Amino acid sequence: MIGALCGRALPGRRLNTITADDIRGWLGALPDAHPLTVKDHRKNANTFLDRAVREGWIPRNPCDAVLPPKIIEDDVHVISAQAAFEFFKANR
């Protein structure tokens, strides 16, 4: 994940030069940019960059300025017991 950020999205960039705008651009360009995926990638990058701050590799975490996407909860869809039985039967 952080390799994707530093290796493919920002090749040749040093960790201490990554900005919040770089993080936003990377998250916005994800091929599967569903809000849950973006939130997960941001969380992972944030965890790594927090560690980099604690280790003294970078002075501050650029993810702090990047808000996670808002997740809109959808209604839960429930299937009938018969439909569940048929589904599991077909997918043994």
Residue, then its C-alpha position, 0 to 999 in steps of 0.5 A: m500500500i505505501g509502496a503503491l503511494c511512494g513507488r507508483a503514484l509518486p515515483g522518486r519522491r522522498l518520504n519527507t516531501i509527500t504533502a497532503d495534496d499528494i495523498r489526496g491525489w493518490l486516493g482520488a486516482l485509485p482504480d477502485a475508488h469506492p469510499l470504503t476502499v479509499k477510507d481503508h487506504r487512507k487509514n493504512a497510509n496514516t498509520f505508516l506515516d504516524r510511525a514515520v513521525r514517531e521514528g523521526w523520519i518525517p516532521r509531520n504526518p501529511c494524512d492529518a490534513v486529509l479527511p477520510p471520506k464520509i461513508i453513507e450507510d445503506d439499508v440492510h438487505v435481507i434475503s429469505a431463508q429459502a433464498a439463502f438455502e438456494f444460494f448456498k446449495a448452488n455454491r457448494 
